[in-house]
Each structure stands twice: as structure tokens, then as C-alpha cells.
């Protein structure tokens, strides 16, 4: 997205394409032990959001200390698409003693950690001042960057809505809603739910909701209209729901 923004005003004939890399995520408390068996002690030196270019049995990879779970975790980017099966087998063999398992993206963990999904939680139509927590990523006024004038205008005017956390106060419901649903306040439709899922660690449903700015503070009493038409009690919440200082991905106690 950034490259496209640079290209549009460059005056150059620019083609943007995806690099020939294919990721596999290894996430969780035993992920470092698993990767250490494959790549040796160099894994210990990868700082959070740093990378390591290396190989295993001639399979070229880039390892990043990142992930979509809010856990200790890594993404292994395969640089030779012909070796996908070989890499998969080696990762599983290394993780066998730690009971490694293939799973889909762990929605509960990423929402607990306040991680957003581009395309469903927010889109290119939104700006960082509308998304709780992303305001801190906007450079200060003295910096110079593409889009500065537009963002400074938004900073000055303020925003009319915000994407914040939501939690269901009915702990008997262990549910997932992976679609946009209406959210009510005092019986009136005021916002839109983007995602909701049961968190076993928090023992309640948690997710994200777009709300008018005046209702976006934590603790606003809300109601979620479920797909079957049932109305669930809920309230707005600050995010992240867990580990606000990001200690877990750093390998420290939360």
C-alpha cells in the first residue's frame, strides 16, 4: 500500500508485484524451541520485528519475529516455492515433541492482542485517527511524509467515529460472528460490529465495533444484533484486551 502511494505521485511508470516468498507461521510459547532445533542459536538473536536470512538443508528462508497472535512467534518466509513441502515437513518434525498442530488463524488471540484485520475491521477508506491505538503511529507535525497535509487536517478537525473494542456481558454465549452486524445503544442502531469471538482466557466474547466518537469510550452499554436476530447485551472496551505493554511477544511475563 505504501509503495502504491509513492508510485501514484512519482511521475514514473511503476509496476508493483508481490515478491516470490511464501510464509508459514510458527506461533506460541514453544515456537522459539521449535525454530532453535531447525536454525540453531541464531534464532535467539532475532529481536521483535527483526528478521534473519538463513536456510535449513538448502531451503532458503527469511525468519521474522512477528505474528498475528500476540504470542511469542515467528513467520518463516520461503524463498524457493519448489521447497514448500520440504519446509513443512521439517517444521513439523522439529515441533513434534512440543505437540505442534496446524490451525487456521487464531482469531481469539489476535483480538485479545488488539491486532486488526485489514479489509474486515478497517479499509483504505479509514484513517489512523479513527482506529483506537493507531493514532500513535502518525508522525508529529514537524515530520515530512506523503499524506501529511490530509492527516494533519484530520488531526485538526477530529473524527466522528472510532473503531474500539467490544465485549459481550453474557458469558453463557460462546460464539463467533465473522460478519458485520448492527450494534445498538438505548435501542437505536449506532454502530457496526466487525468481528466477535469467544476468548477462553477471558471467558467472554470479544471483538471490535465502529461507534460514534461520543460513545466510543470504554464502558458504553450496547447491544449486538446476532445473525439469528437475538439481541445480546454488550459494552465498549479499551484495546488490547490483554498484555497492553506487549510483553508476551517479547518473551516476558505479561
WOJO-V364652 format. One record per run of one state. SS is the DSSP state (alpha for helix, beta for strand, coil for the rest). FROM is the first residue (numbers start at 1). LEN is the number of residues. If there is no record, write none. Layout:
SS;FROM;LEN  SS;FROM;LEN
//
This chain:
coil;1;1  alpha;2;7  coil;9;13  beta;22;6  coil;28;3  alpha;31;15  coil;46;5  beta;51;6  coil;57;2  beta;59;6  coil;65;8  beta;73;6  coil;79;2  alpha;81;18  coil;99;8  alpha;107;6  coil;113;5  beta;118;1  coil;119;3  beta;122;1  coil;123;5  alpha;128;3  beta;131;1  coil;132;3  alpha;135;3  coil;138;10  alpha;148;10  coil;158;3  beta;161;8  coil;169;7  beta;176;2  coil;178;3  beta;181;5  coil;186;2  beta;188;12  coil;200;4  beta;204;9  alpha;213;3  coil;216;5  beta;221;5  coil;226;5  beta;231;7  coil;238;17
//
